[in-house]
Amino acid sequence: MTDTTRPGASERPPVRTASPRRFLMCRPSHFGVSYSINPWMHPEKPVDGERALAQWTRLRDLYRELGHTVEEIDPLPGLPDMVFAANGATVIDGKVLGARFRHAERTAEGPAYLSWFRDQGYSELLWPEHINEGEGDYLLVGRRLLAGTGFRTDPRSHAEAQEFFGVPVTGLTLVNPEFYHLDTALAVLSDDEVMYYPAAFTPGSRAVLRELFPDAILATDEDAAVFGLNALSDGRHVLLPESATHLIGELRRHGFEPIGVDLTELLKAGGSVKCCTLELRGH
């Protein structure tokens, strides 16, 4: 089985340019695994809170060292998963689609994040009618929104997002509970490039991805097992779990500069680089 596409031997990879981004993050002050809503979560296993904070802080500092702006939302007691800021909303052109969580344990996060945006002066905000879990299942590629469903986000929310943002939405269905959000199975690399794990998707969704991104980097089972696709790219640098060694090599061959990070404590709750990072576009 071919597990990747790559530039030909005589081809040089394109020159990559980073673009400055604005991110929202949430310090893991109350992080822990006290319940289980995905296969990664095992409340009986201990979590090292100090180590989780140190790992998260290193990720935040890396963003700033790369020239990006990082804003922070105050963590709230009783919301251990609030650290996963990507789930808190979707922001495109300064418009904010709030998150409505499927599991009761996380429902209070949606209003908390929407309140932060209101306090920051965002004026176009929408509290959704249907369940969606923010950038966990909504990933913008150029001017197309890839929209996951299958475990968390209600497929009816896809039409809601398209109407609100005014960009085309392409639905993709996930089939493996270990990859319960789109951002665990697919990462956006540039305005027209992605990397993804084919086995996480239905046959129809795999066909759509092949049609849209014929030159995509394909992750191996080993990449997926260490959450290698829960990554973030600024167009040049790609931050991803350091143990995703195959993806790191493929990214280099495609002209990107991969930066491996260690977020193994946060992975105990089923999150990594992208889960911790919500992009603020256009405000």
C-alpha positions as CSV (number, residue, x, y, z in Angstrom):
1,M,0.0,0.0,0.0
2,T,1.4,3.4,-1.0
3,D,1.2,5.6,2.1
4,T,2.3,9.0,0.6
5,T,2.7,11.0,-2.5
6,R,5.9,13.0,-2.9
7,P,7.6,15.2,-5.4
8,G,9.5,13.3,-8.1
9,A,13.2,12.8,-7.8
10,S,14.0,15.5,-10.3
11,E,11.5,18.0,-8.8
12,R,12.4,20.6,-6.2
13,P,9.9,21.2,-3.5
14,P,8.2,24.7,-3.6
15,V,9.6,27.6,-1.6
16,R,7.3,28.0,1.5
17,T,6.4,31.3,3.1
18,A,5.0,31.6,6.6
19,S,2.1,34.0,7.2
20,P,1.6,35.5,10.6
21,R,-1.5,34.2,12.4
22,R,-3.6,35.0,15.5
23,F,-4.4,32.2,17.8
24,L,-6.6,31.7,20.9
25,M,-5.4,29.3,23.6
26,C,-6.5,28.3,27.0
27,R,-4.0,27.5,29.8
28,P,-4.5,23.9,31.2
29,S,-4.9,25.1,34.8
30,H,-7.8,22.7,35.4
31,F,-6.8,20.0,33.0
32,G,-7.4,16.4,33.9
33,V,-9.1,13.2,32.8
34,S,-12.1,12.8,35.1
35,Y,-14.5,11.3,32.5
36,S,-14.3,9.4,29.2
37,I,-15.9,10.7,26.0
38,N,-13.4,9.3,23.5
39,P,-11.2,6.2,23.4
40,W,-8.1,8.1,24.5
41,M,-9.5,9.1,27.9
42,H,-8.9,6.7,30.8
43,P,-9.8,8.4,34.1
44,E,-8.0,5.6,36.1
45,K,-4.6,6.7,34.6
46,P,-2.9,9.6,36.3
47,V,-2.3,12.9,34.6
48,D,0.7,15.1,35.5
49,G,-0.7,18.6,35.6
50,E,2.6,20.3,35.9
51,R,4.0,18.5,32.9
52,A,0.8,19.2,30.9
53,L,1.2,22.9,31.7
54,A,4.9,22.9,30.7
55,Q,4.1,21.2,27.4
56,W,1.3,23.6,26.6
57,T,3.5,26.6,27.5
58,R,6.2,25.4,25.2
59,L,3.7,25.2,22.3
60,R,2.4,28.7,23.1
61,D,6.0,30.1,23.2
62,L,6.9,28.4,19.9
63,Y,4.0,30.2,18.2
64,R,5.3,33.5,19.5
65,E,8.9,32.7,18.5
66,L,7.6,32.1,15.0
67,G,6.0,35.5,14.9
68,H,2.4,34.6,15.6
69,T,0.1,36.4,18.1
70,V,-1.4,34.3,20.9
71,E,-4.3,35.5,23.0
72,E,-5.5,33.6,26.0
73,I,-9.0,32.9,27.4
74,D,-9.2,32.3,31.2
75,P,-9.8,28.7,32.0
76,L,-12.8,27.9,34.1
77,P,-12.9,25.4,37.0
78,G,-14.8,22.2,36.3
79,L,-14.0,22.4,32.5
80,P,-10.9,20.2,32.2
81,D,-11.2,20.1,28.4
82,M,-11.4,23.8,27.9
83,V,-7.6,23.7,27.1
84,F,-8.7,22.4,23.7
85,A,-9.5,25.8,22.3
86,A,-10.0,24.7,18.8
87,N,-13.3,23.2,19.8
88,G,-14.6,26.5,21.2
89,A,-15.7,28.2,18.0
90,T,-15.0,28.7,14.3
91,V,-13.8,32.1,13.1
92,I,-13.7,33.2,9.5
93,D,-13.6,36.8,8.2
94,G,-14.2,38.0,11.7
95,K,-17.5,36.1,12.0
96,V,-17.8,33.7,14.9
97,L,-19.8,30.5,14.8
98,G,-20.2,29.3,18.4
99,A,-19.7,25.6,19.4
100,R,-22.5,23.5,20.7
101,F,-21.0,20.3,22.3
102,R,-22.5,16.9,22.1
103,H,-21.4,15.7,25.5
104,A,-22.9,17.2,28.7
105,E,-19.4,17.3,30.2
106,R,-18.3,20.0,27.7
107,T,-21.5,22.0,27.1
108,A,-20.5,25.0,29.2
109,E,-17.4,25.6,27.1
110,G,-19.5,26.9,24.1
111,P,-21.0,29.8,26.0
112,A,-17.7,30.6,27.7
113,Y,-15.9,30.9,24.4
114,L,-18.7,32.9,22.8
115,S,-18.6,35.3,25.8
116,W,-14.9,35.9,25.3
117,F,-15.5,36.8,21.6
118,R,-18.3,39.2,22.6
119,D,-16.0,40.8,25.2
120,Q,-13.3,41.3,22.6
121,G,-15.6,43.3,20.4
122,Y,-16.6,40.7,17.8
123,S,-20.0,41.7,16.5
124,E,-21.0,38.9,14.2
125,L,-21.6,35.9,16.4
126,L,-24.0,33.0,16.0
127,W,-25.1,30.6,18.6
128,P,-25.7,27.5,16.5
129,E,-29.0,25.5,16.2
130,H,-27.2,22.2,15.6
131,I,-24.3,20.5,17.3
132,N,-20.9,21.5,16.0
133,E,-17.6,21.3,17.9
134,G,-15.8,24.2,16.3
135,E,-12.5,23.7,14.5
136,G,-12.4,20.2,15.8
137,D,-14.7,19.4,12.8
138,Y,-14.4,22.6,10.7
139,L,-11.1,23.1,8.8
140,L,-10.6,26.0,6.3
141,V,-8.6,25.2,3.2
142,G,-8.3,28.4,1.1
143,R,-11.9,29.4,0.8
144,R,-13.4,26.0,1.3
145,L,-14.6,24.7,4.7
146,L,-14.0,20.9,5.2
147,A,-16.6,19.8,7.7
148,G,-16.4,16.6,9.7
149,T,-19.2,14.4,11.0
150,G,-19.8,10.9,12.2
151,F,-19.1,11.2,16.0
152,R,-19.6,14.7,17.2
153,T,-20.8,17.4,14.7
154,D,-24.3,17.1,13.4
155,P,-24.3,17.0,9.6
156,R,-27.1,19.6,9.6
157,S,-24.7,22.1,11.0
158,H,-22.7,22.0,7.7
159,A,-25.5,24.0,6.0
160,E,-25.7,26.3,8.9
161,A,-22.0,27.1,8.6
162,Q,-22.2,27.6,4.9
163,E,-25.0,30.1,5.2
164,F,-23.3,32.0,8.0
165,F,-19.8,32.2,6.5
166,G,-20.7,32.3,2.8
167,V,-18.0,29.8,1.8
168,P,-18.6,26.3,0.3
169,V,-18.7,23.5,2.8
170,T,-17.6,20.0,1.9
171,G,-18.8,17.3,4.3
172,L,-16.5,14.4,5.3
173,T,-17.6,11.4,7.4
174,L,-15.4,9.8,10.0
175,V,-15.7,6.1,10.8
176,N,-13.0,5.3,13.5
177,P,-13.9,6.4,17.1
178,E,-10.2,7.1,17.8
179,F,-10.4,9.9,15.3
180,Y,-13.6,11.4,16.5
181,H,-12.9,14.9,15.1
182,L,-11.8,16.0,11.7
183,D,-8.7,17.6,13.1
184,T,-7.5,14.3,14.4
185,A,-7.5,12.8,10.9
186,L,-6.6,15.7,8.6
187,A,-4.4,18.7,8.8
188,V,-4.4,21.8,6.6
189,L,-0.9,22.7,5.2
190,S,-1.7,25.6,2.8
191,D,-4.5,27.1,0.9
192,D,-4.6,24.0,-1.4
193,E,-2.7,21.3,0.5
194,V,-3.6,18.9,3.2
195,M,-2.3,15.7,4.9
196,Y,-4.8,13.0,6.1
197,Y,-5.3,9.5,7.3
198,P,-7.4,7.6,4.7
199,A,-8.6,4.9,7.1
200,A,-10.4,7.4,9.3
201,F,-12.9,8.2,6.5
202,T,-15.7,6.5,4.7
203,P,-15.0,5.3,1.1
204,G,-17.0,8.2,-0.3
205,S,-15.2,10.8,1.8
206,R,-11.8,9.3,0.7
207,A,-12.9,9.7,-2.9
208,V,-13.8,13.3,-2.3
209,L,-10.4,14.0,-0.7
210,R,-8.6,12.3,-3.6
211,E,-10.6,14.5,-6.0
212,L,-9.9,17.7,-4.1
213,F,-6.3,17.0,-3.0
214,P,-4.7,14.4,-5.4
215,D,-1.2,15.3,-4.1
216,A,-2.0,15.1,-0.4
217,I,0.4,13.6,2.1
218,L,-1.1,10.4,3.4
219,A,-0.4,9.4,7.0
220,T,0.6,5.9,8.0
221,D,-1.1,3.9,10.8
222,E,1.9,4.8,13.0
223,D,1.5,8.6,12.3
224,A,-2.2,8.4,13.2
225,A,-1.6,6.5,16.4
226,V,0.5,9.3,17.8
227,F,-2.0,12.0,16.7
228,G,0.4,13.2,14.0
229,L,-2.4,14.8,12.1
230,N,-3.4,17.0,14.9
231,A,-1.0,19.6,13.5
232,L,-0.9,23.3,12.7
233,S,0.8,24.9,9.7
234,D,1.5,28.6,9.0
235,G,2.3,27.8,5.4
236,R,5.9,27.0,6.1
237,H,6.3,25.7,9.6
238,V,4.2,22.7,10.7
239,L,4.0,22.0,14.4
240,L,3.1,18.4,15.1
241,P,3.8,15.6,17.6
242,E,7.5,14.8,17.5
243,S,6.8,11.0,17.4
244,A,5.1,11.3,14.0
245,T,8.4,10.6,12.3
246,H,7.1,9.5,8.9
247,L,5.0,12.7,8.5
248,I,8.0,14.8,9.6
249,G,10.1,13.3,6.8
250,E,7.3,13.7,4.2
251,L,6.8,17.3,5.2
252,R,10.5,18.1,4.7
253,R,10.3,16.5,1.3
254,H,7.5,18.8,0.4
255,G,9.4,21.9,1.4
256,F,7.8,22.4,4.8
257,E,9.7,22.9,8.0
258,P,8.3,20.5,10.6
259,I,8.7,21.3,14.3
260,G,8.1,18.3,16.6
261,V,6.5,19.0,19.9
262,D,5.7,16.9,23.0
263,L,2.1,17.1,24.2
264,T,1.8,13.6,25.5
265,E,0.1,14.6,28.7
266,L,-2.7,16.3,26.7
267,L,-2.9,13.3,24.5
268,K,-4.3,11.4,27.5
269,A,-7.5,13.4,26.8
270,G,-7.3,12.9,23.0
271,G,-5.7,16.3,22.1
272,S,-2.5,17.7,20.7
273,V,-1.3,20.7,18.8
274,K,-4.3,21.7,16.8
275,C,-6.8,20.9,19.5
276,C,-5.0,23.5,21.7
277,T,-5.1,26.2,19.0
278,L,-8.1,28.2,17.6
279,E,-7.3,30.4,14.7
280,L,-8.7,34.0,14.8
281,R,-9.2,35.0,11.2
282,G,-10.1,38.5,10.0
283,H,-10.8,40.6,13.1
